[in-house]
Amino acid sequence: MSQPTSLPPQLCLRRALEAPLPPERPLPPGFRVRPYARGDEAAWARLLHDNGELGDWDEARVRGMIARDEPKLLLEGAFFVEGDHELVATGCTMRHRCCVPDRELLEISWVGVAPSARGHGLAYVLSRHLLAYWQPRAAADVFILTDDWRVPAIVTYLRLGFRPETVHHNQVERWRALARGFEGELREWAMPSAEP
């Protein structure tokens, strides 16, 4: 499946993990959040692949992601939304080594919702769940990488307290262009605060 093209590098949003959490939203009836369990790899790969926005996935790629050391996938920070005994949404956490002593940099990554389950706010619920899970467990900043064309995801991340972090000179105008498409506080939140 083909995705729209986006300028490199991906847009970055960041927030302090210790910042207050945004309001909780209930899951719709019939859905539940659950952690990764050994044996989920094939269903996880199918969910990531069928999402249509996260590239080509198969079980070998998931196993490679699990085995990689940098960035390190933290399996205790991998969660799914399950509906009708099927995985319908996923989000995980990667740990990055950085130059700040005693401070981790965590990435919320591979957040995806099956096309059949979109429109229920599952990405918000799952991403907030990841923030709540890590808040008492890590001294870290959290970031998310995304593409310009994933506007619904960007709105979700802004509502979760993430703010643009410009990591490349081409991102200032990209963020401004996105912000012009928003209204009210979303427009304010999407405006980049500084050059890289």
GUNU-72853 format. One record per residue: x, y, z of N, C-alpha, C in turn. Coordinates in nm, 4 decimals, decimal comma. Example, Ala and Ser with C-alpha at 12.3 -4.5 7.8 and 13.67 -1.06 7.14 Angstrom:
2
> npx;npy;npz;capx;capy;capz;cpx;cpy;cpz
> 1,3190;-0,5690;0,7800;1,2300;-0,4500;0,7800;1,3200;-0,3300;0,7800;
> 1,2850;-0,2250;0,7080;1,3670;-0,1060;0,7140;1,2900;0,0030;0,7870;
This chain:
196
> npx;npy;npz;capx;capy;capz;cpx;cpy;cpz
> 0,0845;-0,1175;0,0000;0,0000;0,0000;0,0000;0,0892;0,1241;0,0000;
> 0,0560;0,2216;-0,0771;0,1387;0,3403;-0,0951;0,0933;0,4532;-0,0019;
> 0,1909;0,5147;0,0646;0,1627;0,6291;0,1498;0,2016;0,7569;0,0775;
> 0,1357;0,8690;0,1123;0,1805;0,9971;0,0565;0,3262;1,0210;0,0955;
> 0,3966;1,0959;0,0141;0,5363;1,1242;0,0458;0,5443;1,2378;0,1465;
> 0,6497;1,2372;0,2223;0,6726;1,3378;0,3248;0,8190;1,3781;0,3173;
> 0,8481;1,5028;0,3465;0,9871;1,5479;0,3494;1,0597;1,4832;0,4659;
> 1,1861;1,4474;0,4481;1,2644;1,4009;0,5624;1,3187;1,5205;0,6382;
> 1,3506;1,5115;0,7620;1,3161;1,3994;0,8478;1,1710;1,4100;0,8951;
> 1,1240;1,3021;0,9580;0,9880;1,3038;1,0108;0,9723;1,4157;1,1127;
> 0,8489;1,4616;1,1274;0,8187;1,5620;1,2290;0,8325;1,4992;1,3674;
> 0,8799;1,5789;1,4614;0,9008;1,5324;1,5983;0,8115;1,6116;1,6925;
> 0,7472;1,5420;1,7834;0,6711;1,6050;1,8914;0,7274;1,5510;2,0220;
> 0,7326;1,6367;2,1238;0,7967;1,5967;2,2493;0,7182;1,6506;2,3679;
> 0,7267;1,5792;2,4793;0,6679;1,6261;2,6051;0,7476;1,5671;2,7206;
> 0,7411;1,6340;2,8339;0,8041;1,5810;2,9548;0,7117;1,4733;3,0117;
> 0,7677;1,3610;3,0460;0,6869;1,2509;3,0974;0,6177;1,2878;3,2281;
> 0,6843;1,3715;3,3083;0,6254;1,4058;3,4385;0,5151;1,5112;3,4291;
> 0,4939;1,5693;3,3128;0,3858;1,6672;3,2958;0,2515;1,6001;3,3242;
> 0,1546;1,6774;3,3744;0,0237;1,6179;3,4039;-0,0356;1,5489;3,2805;
> -0,1015;1,4388;3,3069;-0,1637;1,3638;3,1985;-0,2904;1,4333;3,1505;
> -0,3207;1,4229;3,0233;-0,4457;1,4773;2,9716;-0,5631;1,3940;3,0215;
> -0,6851;1,4416;2,9999;-0,8015;1,3670;3,0492;-0,8067;1,2255;2,9911;
> -0,8520;1,1330;3,0748;-0,8700;0,9951;3,0314;-0,9996;0,9841;2,9524;
> -0,9994;0,8991;2,8526;-1,1208;0,8717;2,7744;-1,1511;0,7234;2,7862;
> -1,2766;0,6891;2,8048;-1,3089;0,5466;2,8171;-1,3012;0,4765;2,6813;
> -1,2682;0,3501;2,6869;-1,2733;0,2688;2,5665;-1,4189;0,2394;2,5334;
> -1,4520;0,2304;2,4074;-1,5873;0,1889;2,3714;-1,6141;0,0465;2,4216;
> -1,7390;0,0122;2,4439;-1,7713;-0,1255;2,4875;-1,7143;-0,2282;2,3903;
> -1,6635;-0,3373;2,4470;-1,6103;-0,4454;2,3655;-1,4617;-0,4363;2,3382;
> -1,3975;-0,3273;2,3811;-1,2537;-0,3104;2,3624;-1,1838;-0,3145;2,4973;
> -1,0589;-0,3608;2,4969;-0,9778;-0,3572;2,6193;-0,8323;-0,3375;2,5817;
> -0,7569;-0,2709;2,6701;-0,6122;-0,2559;2,6530;-0,5462;-0,3746;2,7211;
> -0,4494;-0,4325;2,6533;-0,3741;-0,5415;2,7142;-0,2285;-0,5323;2,6716;
> -0,1375;-0,5871;2,7555;0,0049;-0,5832;2,7209;0,0404;-0,6882;2,6167;
> 0,1574;-0,6681;2,5570;0,2159;-0,7674;2,4668;0,2325;-0,8989;2,5422;
> 0,2127;-1,0085;2,4714;0,2405;-1,1423;2,5242;0,3167;-1,2201;2,4176;
> 0,4083;-1,3040;2,4620;0,4826;-1,3877;2,3673;0,3820;-1,4619;2,2786;
> 0,4085;-1,4635;2,1504;0,3170;-1,5256;2,0558;0,2317;-1,4248;1,9799;
> 0,2404;-1,2954;2,0175;0,1638;-1,1902;1,9494;0,2271;-1,1439;1,8189;
> 0,3480;-1,1927;1,7877;0,4249;-1,1353;1,6781;0,3520;-1,1383;1,5432;
> 0,2894;-1,2483;1,5087;0,2223;-1,2585;1,3781;0,1032;-1,1631;1,3709;
> 0,0227;-1,1585;1,4767;-0,0933;-1,0683;1,4786;-0,0475;-0,9228;1,4811;
> 0,0625;-0,8941;1,5509;0,1178;-0,7593;1,5580;0,1628;-0,7154;1,4186;
> 0,2346;-0,8034;1,3503;0,2813;-0,7721;1,2144;0,1626;-0,7479;1,1209;
> 0,0608;-0,8303;1,1310;-0,0574;-0,8149;1,0457;-0,1256;-0,6804;1,0724;
> -0,1372;-0,6427;1,2009;-0,1986;-0,5151;1,2377;-0,1177;-0,3976;1,1833;
> 0,0140;-0,4001;1,2008;0,0990;-0,2921;1,1504;0,0919;-0,2836;0,9982;
> 0,0937;-0,3974;0,9327;0,0886;-0,3991;0,7864;-0,0476;-0,3521;0,7354;
> -0,1551;-0,4056;0,7928;-0,2901;-0,3722;0,7459;-0,3299;-0,2297;0,7784;
> -0,2603;-0,1677;0,8743;-0,2855;-0,0278;0,9070;-0,2713;0,0595;0,7837;
> -0,1788;0,0252;0,6961;-0,1635;0,0945;0,5695;-0,0842;0,2234;0,5749;
> -0,0410;0,2643;0,6923;0,0320;0,3912;0,7054;0,1723;0,3731;0,7620;
> 0,2077;0,2506;0,7974;0,3325;0,2292;0,8697;0,4312;0,1409;0,7946;
> 0,4114;0,1256;0,6649;0,5049;0,0486;0,5848;0,4689;-0,0987;0,5785;
> 0,5605;-0,1744;0,5190;0,5401;-0,3187;0,5029;0,5922;-0,3922;0,6260;
> 0,5096;-0,4775;0,6798;0,5452;-0,5526;0,8000;0,5170;-0,6999;0,7779;
> 0,6035;-0,7814;0,8367;0,5786;-0,9244;0,8470;0,6358;-0,9681;0,9819;
> 0,6157;-1,0937;1,0148;0,6593;-1,1424;1,1457;0,8105;-1,1291;1,1637;
> 0,8880;-1,1476;1,0566;1,0341;-1,1345;1,0654;1,0734;-0,9918;1,1032;
> 1,0042;-0,8925;1,0494;1,0364;-0,7535;1,0836;1,0035;-0,7245;1,2296;
> 0,8913;-0,7768;1,2787;0,8568;-0,7585;1,4207;0,9624;-0,8235;1,5084;
> 1,0019;-0,9448;1,4749;1,1048;-1,0134;1,5556;1,2377;-0,9373;1,5506;
> 1,2710;-0,8783;1,4353;1,3916;-0,7960;1,4252;1,3841;-0,6731;1,5127;
> 1,2663;-0,6102;1,5182;1,2471;-0,4939;1,6045;1,2645;-0,5337;1,7508;
> 1,2135;-0,6494;1,7883;1,2250;-0,6977;1,9261;1,3710;-0,7235;1,9610;
> 1,4490;-0,7759;1,8681;1,5882;-0,8139;1,8942;1,6856;-0,6968;1,8918;
> 1,6489;-0,5858;1,8307;1,7402;-0,4724;1,8113;1,7782;-0,4081;1,9455;
> 1,9023;-0,3610;1,9548;1,9501;-0,2974;2,0777;1,9350;-0,1453;2,0790;
> 1,9407;-0,0791;1,9655;1,9331;0,0678;1,9632;1,8566;0,1132;1,8410;
> 1,7460;0,1807;1,8583;1,6785;0,1963;1,9864;1,6203;0,0631;2,0329;
> 1,6068;0,0493;2,1607;1,5626;-0,0760;2,2217;1,4121;-0,0748;2,2413;
> 1,3440;-0,1744;2,1828;1,2023;-0,1919;2,2073;1,1849;-0,2442;2,3487;
> 1,1054;-0,1747;2,4277;1,0770;-0,2172;2,5646;0,9454;-0,2944;2,5625;
> 0,9553;-0,4270;2,5670;0,8349;-0,5089;2,5538;0,7351;-0,4837;2,6653;
> 0,7840;-0,4447;2,7835;0,6896;-0,4122;2,8908;0,6107;-0,2851;2,8592;
> 0,6551;-0,2100;2,7598;0,5862;-0,0895;2,7160;0,5220;-0,1069;2,5797;
> 0,4834;-0,2307;2,5469;0,4113;-0,2582;2,4223;0,2700;-0,3014;2,4591;
> 0,1725;-0,2321;2,4054;0,0329;-0,2592;2,4402;-0,0529;-0,2664;2,3153;
> -0,1656;-0,3323;2,3301;-0,2625;-0,3455;2,2221;-0,4006;-0,3084;2,2739;
> -0,4853;-0,2684;2,1820;-0,6287;-0,2679;2,2090;-0,6828;-0,3898;2,1368;
> -0,7580;-0,4661;2,2122;-0,8166;-0,5876;2,1590;-0,9674;-0,5692;2,1531;
> -1,0256;-0,6112;2,0444;-1,1706;-0,6083;2,0293;-1,2162;-0,7360;1,9637;
> -1,3096;-0,8029;2,0256;-1,3612;-0,9278;1,9704;-1,2488;-1,0285;1,9479;
> -1,1562;-1,0389;2,0468;-1,0429;-1,1324;2,0446;-0,9485;-1,1093;1,9258;
> -0,9441;-0,9858;1,8780;-0,8565;-0,9495;1,7668;-0,7829;-0,8205;1,8033;
> -0,6541;-0,8123;1,7668;-0,5787;-0,6902;1,7914;-0,6237;-0,5844;1,6910;
> -0,6680;-0,4696;1,7425;-0,7184;-0,3639;1,6544;-0,6385;-0,2344;1,6654;
> -0,5505;-0,2245;1,7641;-0,4652;-0,1058;1,7778;-0,3389;-0,1459;1,8527;
> -0,2324;-0,0742;1,8242;-0,1047;-0,1038;1,8872;-0,0264;0,0240;1,9135;
> 0,0567;0,0191;2,0116;0,1529;0,1245;2,0415;0,2626;0,0631;2,1268;
> 0,3847;0,1074;2,1059;0,4945;0,0519;2,1842;0,5908;0,1633;2,2235;
> 0,6898;0,1260;2,2994;0,7872;0,2219;2,3503;0,9277;0,1764;2,3149;
> 1,0069;0,2705;2,2664;1,1477;0,2458;2,2376;1,2298;0,3326;2,3332;
> 1,3404;0,2773;2,3820;1,4326;0,3542;2,4670;1,5523;0,3941;2,3821;
> 1,5858;0,5224;2,3896;1,7017;0,5754;2,3178;1,8052;0,6198;2,4201;
> 1,9302;0,5875;2,3920;2,0391;0,6395;2,4756;2,0630;0,7839;2,4344;
> 2,0875;0,8680;2,5312;2,1158;1,0076;2,4970;2,2260;1,0604;2,5874;
> 2,2626;1,1843;2,5660;2,3799;1,2394;2,6338;2,3474;1,3019;2,7696;
> 2,2238;1,2961;2,8156;2,1891;1,3542;2,9449;2,2008;1,2457;3,0509;
> 2,2913;1,2606;3,1474;2,3088;1,1563;3,2485;2,1791;1,1312;3,3252;
> 2,1548;1,0055;3,3561;2,0393;0,9626;3,4352;1,9061;1,0020;3,3728;
> 1,9031;1,0203;3,2452;1,7782;1,0596;3,1780;1,7625;0,9774;3,0509;
> 1,6529;0,9085;3,0415;1,6248;0,8333;2,9203;1,5457;0,9198;2,8244;
> 1,5465;0,8792;2,7020;1,4612;0,9391;2,6020;1,3745;0,8254;2,5497;
> 1,2456;0,8355;2,5733;1,1527;0,7312;2,5312;1,0767;0,7784;2,4079;
> 1,0556;0,6857;2,3162;0,9773;0,7149;2,1969;0,8522;0,6293;2,1985;
> 0,7375;0,6931;2,1886;0,6150;0,6190;2,1635;0,6131;0,5944;2,0135;
> 0,6033;0,4684;1,9774;0,6283;0,4313;1,8390;0,5248;0,3328;1,7873;
> 0,5186;0,3252;1,6554;0,4344;0,2295;1,5847;0,2923;0,2298;1,6389;
> 0,2392;0,3500;1,6595;0,0988;0,3629;1,6997;0,0144;0,3453;1,5741;
> -0,0705;0,2456;1,5755;-0,1531;0,2192;1,4584;-0,2854;0,1574;1,4969;
> -0,3860;0,1880;1,4182;-0,5212;0,1361;1,4402;-0,5673;0,0698;1,3112;
> -0,6256;-0,0469;1,3244;-0,6800;-0,1168;1,2082;-0,7863;-0,0292;1,1424;
> -0,7899;-0,0253;1,0102;-0,8908;0,0565;0,9420;-1,0330;0,0303;0,9908;
> -1,0642;-0,0938;1,0237;-1,1995;-0,1282;1,0687;-1,2326;-0,0734;1,2077;
> -1,1309;-0,0309;1,2833;-1,1538;0,0172;1,4202;-1,1301;0,1671;1,4356;
> -1,1072;0,2375;1,3257;-1,0816;0,3818;1,3342;-1,2083;0,4578;1,3713;
> -1,1879;0,5763;1,4294;-1,3007;0,6607;1,4653;-1,3513;0,6396;1,6075;
> -1,2830;0,5549;1,6839;-1,3231;0,5280;1,8232;-1,2280;0,5913;1,9244;
> -1,1292;0,6670;1,8774;-1,0339;0,7299;1,9688;-0,9342;0,6324;2,0294;
> -0,9107;0,5196;1,9639;-0,8223;0,4179;2,0208;-0,6765;0,4633;2,0275;
> -0,6305;0,5417;1,9300;-0,4919;0,5904;1,9332;-0,4706;0,6816;2,0534;
> -0,5691;0,7661;2,0845;-0,5599;0,8536;2,2019;-0,5538;0,7686;2,3289;
> -0,6481;0,6753;2,3433;-0,6543;0,5918;2,4637;-0,5248;0,5149;2,4824;
> -0,4745;0,4552;2,3754;-0,3539;0,3739;2,3849;-0,2300;0,4589;2,4128;
> -0,2167;0,5722;2,3462;-0,1014;0,6605;2,3694;-0,1039;0,7167;2,5117;
> -0,2210;0,7542;2,5596;-0,2318;0,8026;2,6980;-0,1980;0,6910;2,7958;
> -0,2418;0,5689;2,7637;-0,2096;0,4533;2,8477;-0,0578;0,4363;2,8579;
> 0,0126;0,4512;2,7451;0,1589;0,4413;2,7475;0,2197;0,5492;2,8366;
> 0,1709;0,6720;2,8257;0,2220;0,7799;2,9119;0,1966;0,7480;3,0588;
> 0,0760;0,7024;3,0918;0,0421;0,6697;3,2310;0,1253;0,5526;3,2811;
> 0,1514;0,4560;3,1954;0,2323;0,3411;3,2341;0,3739;0,3840;3,2707;
> 0,4337;0,4702;3,1876;0,5738;0,5079;3,2090;0,5924;0,6166;3,3129;
> 0,4908;0,6963;3,3406;0,5094;0,8110;3,4298;0,5731;0,7738;3,5644;
> 0,5260;0,6702;3,6347;0,5919;0,6372;3,7623;0,7170;0,5509;3,7474;
> 0,7495;0,5107;3,6270;0,8574;0,4138;3,6074;0,9852;0,4717;3,5466;
> 0,9809;0,5919;3,4916;1,0977;0,6427;3,4195;1,1107;0,7931;3,4367;
> 1,2352;0,8392;3,4460;1,2638;0,9823;3,4399;1,3035;1,0090;3,2961;
> 1,2117;1,0634;3,2191;1,2385;1,0720;3,0764;1,1572;1,1817;3,0114;
> 1,2044;1,2218;2,8961;1,1210;1,2950;2,8023;1,0706;1,1921;2,7029;
> 0,9578;1,2206;2,6431;0,8954;1,1287;2,5492;0,8793;1,2020;2,4172;
> 0,9079;1,1319;2,3085;0,8863;1,1934;2,1787;0,8139;1,0967;2,0864;
> 0,7591;1,1531;1,9807;0,6896;1,0777;1,8767;0,7372;1,1336;1,7430;
> 0,7622;1,0464;1,6483;0,7925;1,0864;1,5118;0,6714;1,0545;1,4252;
> 0,6381;1,1456;1,3356;0,5241;1,1225;1,2477;0,5446;1,1962;1,1160;
> 0,4524;1,1752;1,0260;0,4605;1,2364;0,8935;0,3607;1,3507;0,8818;
> 0,3927;1,4471;0,7970;0,3085;1,5659;0,7776;0,1643;1,5294;0,7423;
> 0,1453;1,4259;0,6613;0,0130;1,3894;0,6116;-0,0711;1,3117;0,7125;
> -0,0133;1,2746;0,8262;-0,0894;1,2006;0,9281;-0,1563;1,2989;1,0247;
> -0,2385;1,3855;0,9684;-0,2990;1,4951;1,0447;-0,3827;1,4445;1,1625;
> -0,4683;1,3425;1,1479;-0,5425;1,2953;1,2655;-0,4501;1,2493;1,3789;
> -0,3387;1,1849;1,3452;-0,2430;1,1432;1,4479;-0,1795;1,2652;1,5148;
> -0,1446;1,3660;1,4363;-0,0841;1,4872;1,4926;-0,1815;1,5545;1,5886;
> -0,3082;1,5628;1,5522;-0,4101;1,6217;1,6419;-0,4161;1,5414;1,7720;
> -0,4152;1,4094;1,7618;-0,4171;1,3245;1,8818;-0,2973;1,3554;1,9707;
> -0,1784;1,3634;1,9120;-0,0571;1,3868;1,9910;-0,0583;1,5256;2,0542;
> -0,1073;1,6260;1,9832;-0,1178;1,7598;2,0414;-0,2123;1,7577;2,1615;
> -0,3224;1,6867;2,1496;-0,4191;1,6778;2,2605;-0,3625;1,6003;2,3796;
> -0,2614;1,5190;2,3550;-0,1961;1,4451;2,4635;-0,0828;1,5254;2,5282;
> -0,0644;1,6498;2,4860;0,0369;1,7353;2,5482;0,1704;1,7381;2,4768;
> 0,1834;1,6693;2,3653;0,3064;1,6775;2,2864;0,3077;1,8094;2,2113;
> 0,4275;1,8646;2,1932;0,4431;1,9893;2,1193;0,5537;1,9726;2,0163;
> 0,5452;2,0490;1,9074;0,6473;2,0367;1,8030;0,7881;2,0623;1,8560;
> 0,8792;1,9815;1,8096;1,0214;2,0056;1,8346;1,0884;2,0054;1,6979;
> 1,1383;2,1198;1,6580;1,2011;2,1287;1,5265;1,3430;2,0742;1,5349;
> 1,3666;1,9713;1,4547;1,4979;1,9066;1,4547;1,5698;1,9267;1,3216;
> 1,5053;2,0012;1,2308;1,5644;2,0286;1,0997;1,5068;2,1614;1,0511;
> 1,5869;2,2375;0,9786;1,5422;2,3705;0,9349;1,4167;2,3660;0,8485;
> 1,3915;2,2558;0,7767;1,2726;2,2518;0,6911;1,1431;2,2301;0,7692;
> 1,1535;2,2016;0,8986;1,0339;2,1706;0,9761;0,9585;2,2935;1,0251;
> 1,0243;2,4066;1,0342;0,9556;2,5270;1,0827;0,8374;2,5594;0,9920;
> 0,8616;2,5673;0,8622;0,7519;2,5984;0,7697;0,6523;2,4837;0,7598;
> 0,6978;2,3624;0,7728;0,6062;2,2481;0,7698;0,5087;2,2548;0,8872;
> 0,5602;2,2873;1,0066;0,4723;2,3009;1,1230;0,3780;2,4195;1,1061;
> 0,4293;2,5299;1,0542;0,3426;2,6471;1,0330;0,2298;2,6142;0,9359;
> 0,2605;2,5407;0,8303;0,1578;2,5019;0,7332;0,0504;2,4151;0,7996;
> 0,0934;2,3214;0,8827;-0,0035;2,2392;0,9552;-0,0882;2,3255;1,0489;
> -0,0226;2,4151;1,1222;-0,0940;2,4996;1,2198;-0,1997;2,5858;1,1515;
> -0,1712;2,6332;1,0312;-0,2696;2,7160;0,9589;-0,3985;2,6392;0,9303;
> -0,3919;2,5085;0,9276;-0,5102;2,4269;0,9031;-0,5906;2,3978;1,0287;
> -0,5408;2,4397;1,1449;-0,6090;2,4157;1,2712;-0,6744;2,5438;1,3212;
> -0,7605;2,5287;1,4202;-0,8239;2,6445;1,4837;-0,7980;2,6412;1,6332;
> -0,8114;2,7568;1,6960;-0,8049;2,7688;1,8416;-0,6756;2,7172;1,9006;
> -0,6894;2,6423;2,0108;-0,5702;2,5968;2,0829;-0,4878;2,4984;2,0004;
> -0,5497;2,4223;1,9120;-0,4707;2,3330;1,8270;-0,3737;2,4122;1,7404;
> -0,4186;2,5268;1,6868;-0,3296;2,6110;1,6054;-0,2130;2,6608;1,6903;
> -0,2446;2,7061;1,8107;-0,1401;2,7559;1,9016;-0,0424;2,6436;1,9366;
> -0,0943;2,5251;1,9689;-0,0092;2,4134;2,0075;0,0813;2,3664;1,8935;
> 0,0336;2,3769;1,7704;0,1097;2,3261;1,6552;0,2165;2,4217;1,6064;
> 0,2143;2,5468;1,6514;0,3148;2,6428;1,6063;0,4508;2,6073;1,6649;
> 0,5535;2,5987;1,5820;0,6875;2,5672;1,6352;0,7368;2,6844;1,7186;
> 0,8067;2,6508;1,8267;0,8519;2,7568;1,9168;0,9889;2,8117;1,8810;
> 1,0671;2,7356;1,8049;1,2036;2,7836;1,7767;1,2603;2,7133;1,6557;
> 1,3627;2,7756;1,5989;1,4418;2,7101;1,4947;1,5236;2,5989;1,5590;
> 1,5631;2,4976;1,4797;1,6448;2,3907;1,5376;1,7808;2,4380;1,5803;
